[in-house]
């Protein structure tokens, strides 16, 4: 299996300014992400940045980086441009590793790429893990996913799905042990042919309501394979508090 990792990086983060360049153990976070991704089976790891400063920082540390438009609305749009700039073949698999996940296990990158390779009927693969905590299940910031029997996504939502009608009519502080509640993980593998089409797809009402761009793919008939993980992944970085946590964990793992 041959695949490419692309790390989209945007300098203008709203919650944590200049996030890709935040120092983690003596190197910018985006560099740490790329270094971790290079430990996977990917044949190539490329950072797709929206600013020359990120490109320069990556190249200073020996990381391949390309400059993409600063006007992209989504990370997938940036990925599509990067795949075009790199001249990737339509059947090549691209794994989108978020630029704020410096602790992402390389074996999970391989697993998501492998899930797409095995599902020839799918254009995208992603991952999910079980939810055991009721507060997490009812939290709208936690994205849930339900699948069919072949492990293909039926729907993603910030709402608590699937809804246990009888159990939740009695109490909502504990999840029924039989409920297949799963939290979506924002790690994706794509076929390049899909990435070429994505920027031309009209946004859907479900995507607009939920603020989940993967719903655009489902609405247009594209299939998404969902890999089941046993447990949650290490934390990413959204806030300054997250950054402190990841710095501490990174120091321990070195």
PyMOL commands that set and color helices and strands:
alter all, ss='L'
color gray80, all
select helices_A, chain A and resi 19-21+29-37+52-60+75-85+106-118+134-137+165-170+192-198+205-210+214-219+240-253
alter helices_A, ss='H'
color red, helices_A
select strands_A, chain A and resi 3-9+23-24+27-28+44-49+64-67+93-96+124-130+144-147+153-157+182-191+224-229
alter strands_A, ss='S'
color yellow, strands_A
deselect
rebuild
show_as cartoon
